[in-house]
Amino acid sequence: MYRIIVLAIYVIVILFIGYKSMKRTKTFGDFFLANRTVGPWLTAFTYGTAYFSAVLIIGFAGKIGWGFGMASLWVALGNTIVGTFLVWKLLGGRIMRATQQMGVHTMPEYLEARYQSRFLKAYSAICIFVFLIPYSASVYMGLSYLFEINFNVSYSYILFAMAILTAIYLIMGGYKAITVVDIFQGMIMIAGILIMIGMFTAKAGGVSNILERLNSINPELTSIWGPAGWRPIMALVFLTSVAPFAMPQLVQKFYGIKDEKSVKIGTIVATLFALIITFGAYYSGALTRVFISAESHPTLFKGGKAAVDKLMPVMIKQFVPEVLGVIILLLVFAASMSTLAALVLVSSSSIVKDLYQGFFGKGDHEKKLVLPMRAICLVVIFLSVIIALKKPAIIVTMLSISWGAVAAVFLAPFVYGLLWKKATKLSAIVSSFVGLGTTLIWYALTDSAAMVPQIASAGMIISMIVLPIVVWVESLFRPKDTKNGYAI
């Protein structure tokens, strides 16, 4: 009963924040970027909570920890140093300055302004909408599995309840509500992760005992690269750590930050947050091998393979006291709500701001875009729920291909566009097409889910290689005094 009370209090707080934020949301700029007035702590927490969702704690932590053991901590290290610190350090200030100077609100608008290409704007907006909806669905699935196992409530009931809550607070308050809610949810995530680390370590008899037990199961579980070797784990590190350089729902956080000082402070806060969350998640995931086996949990195994999406929920239910378990449930709930809100907001903007206003409603004032944004947010949530109800085979695979496809589309055009003045419109388009094509075609030709991270990483790498090659080829046919675009 107390778990229901705690959850109810949490929901009431979120709805109150959404209501208060609604009063300050008048224009599209207010709704999507909080009028570019967000400080360092809010931006850092909203970045981290959007980056790390229930898919990390339920899907990735379980699957990667089960498959790689302690080597999964490489992913935590990559997410912290590359996916957080370097993104903030190298791009944070540049993104803030570029978007303010250009007067743009979204990733597709930036690409249009940087490369003078309406095609890039339309193409990138469609890609955001198409690929981020399955990502949203994977987050819904992860949270629904957790609550189904721990509350014994129907998967579909949890799914609908979460969708309704997301819709209410996001539609009311927009990005301002997201940032305020995220610092509240970020604190819950830190508390929950610390509880998981402490409880699982104590139950396993300490770190030395954990390492001994993993070593007795399979010595490779305590080796530097894990049972599968260096290539698969490094593909996961690359996929989850480099993609944030151009993921629209993460990059958008820098559009709303208010000044350079906020970027510097936010870099430190976001990095510390990432370190705590990722270490706790992947460390706990590695412990699934200690607590769970085919003998102790036969219902979690089918054909000799573990149901990796359900390993962490079962561990939380069995090995964390109920009084503390409710904090962990809120941890996953908070992580999911934050990620969902970011995904829904960015997906909706691709339709309303980039496609509708960009091509059909140019005369519309920004105040007129708020209502369509709220309506499309509902549509995105509805589509994500429909996919989640279908229960695709595995959360991690669905996330990886969606994440990889979006990264393949944006990584080269966005990063080169910010850092290299010679990047051209043709090179941006070709690199994006080749990166996305590589990812989707290779994925369609393989039957191995284990190959998905490597496939997604390949698409990103190829796009980064192709862009400068196209620029070089263009230079062979271009007069030497031709200028090459916009530089920041």
Secondary structure, DSSP 4 states (H G I P E B T S, - for coil): -HHHHHHHHHHHHHHHHHHHHHTT--SHHHHHHGGG-B-HHHHHHHHHHHHS-HIIIIIIHHHHHHHHGGGGHHHHHHHHIIIIIIIIIIIIHHHHHHHHHHT--SHHHHHHHHHT-HHHHHHHHHHHHHHHHHHHHHHHHHHHHHHHHHH---HHHHHHHHHHHHHHHHHHHHHHHHHHHHHHHHHHHHHHHHHHHHHHHHHTT-HHHHHHHHHHH-GGGGSSS-TT-HHHHHHHHHHHHHGGGS-HHHHHHHHSB--HHHHHHHHHHHHHHHHHHHHHHHHHHHTHHHH--TTT-GGGEETTEE-GGGHHHHHHHHHS-HHHHHHHHHHHHHHHHHHHHHHHHHHHHIIIIIIIIIII-TT--GGGGHHHHHHHHHHHHHHHHHHHHH--S-HHHHHHHHHHHHHHHHHHHHHHHHH-TT--HHHHHHHHHHHHHHHHHHHHH---GGGHHHHHHHHHHHHHHHHHHHHHHHHHTS-TT-------
